[in-house]
Amino acid sequence: MRKEYDFSKSRKNPYAKQLKRQITIRLDTAAVAYFKQMAAELGMPYQNLINWFLRDCAMQKRRPSIRWPTGNSPQEAKLARQAQERRSA
């Protein structure tokens, strides 16, 4: 390995912009804390860890095991209210 390298004639990777895309995403504080702690243990930036985790989910075609409340029908709204009342009692 050389002691010094000359990068004066180097050029940027023309495909770099295609590799990643900057977005804005809202995550709850517990999720961010979880990934920050795990990233610190692994010695890597937490954004990279989140990207790696999401990419792994996409490659494995994982689907979340939750059901998002739609609230589209009156019956669903009624069931949601009843569930909320049971939790409050």
QUIQUI-V739749 format. One record per residue. PSI is psi as a letter, one per 30 degrees, with the letter a starting at -180 (none if undefined). OMEGA is omega in whole degrees, -180 to 180 (none if undefined). NEAR is the number of other C-alpha atoms within 10 Angstrom. Layout:
psi,omega,near
PSI,OMEGA,NEAR
PSI,OMEGA,NEAR
//
This chain:
psi,omega,near
k,-179,4
l,177,4
e,179,4
l,177,6
k,180,7
j,180,6
g,-176,7
f,-180,6
g,-179,5
l,177,7
l,-179,7
l,176,6
j,-178,7
f,-179,7
f,-175,8
e,-179,9
f,179,9
f,-175,7
e,-179,6
l,179,9
k,179,7
k,178,6
l,172,5
k,-179,5
k,179,5
k,178,6
k,178,9
l,-173,7
e,180,8
e,179,9
e,179,10
e,179,15
e,180,13
e,-178,11
e,177,18
e,180,18
e,180,12
e,179,15
e,178,17
e,178,11
e,-178,9
f,180,11
h,179,9
l,178,12
k,-176,13
e,178,19
e,178,13
e,179,12
e,178,16
e,178,16
e,180,12
e,-180,12
e,-180,13
e,178,13
e,178,12
e,177,12
e,-179,13
e,-179,11
e,180,9
f,-178,9
h,178,9
k,178,10
k,179,8
k,-179,8
h,178,6
l,177,6
j,-179,6
k,180,7
k,-177,9
e,180,8
g,-177,12
e,-176,8
l,177,8
e,179,9
e,178,10
e,178,13
e,179,14
e,179,12
e,179,12
e,178,14
e,179,12
e,178,12
e,179,11
e,179,11
e,178,10
e,179,9
e,-179,8
f,-175,7
none,none,5
//
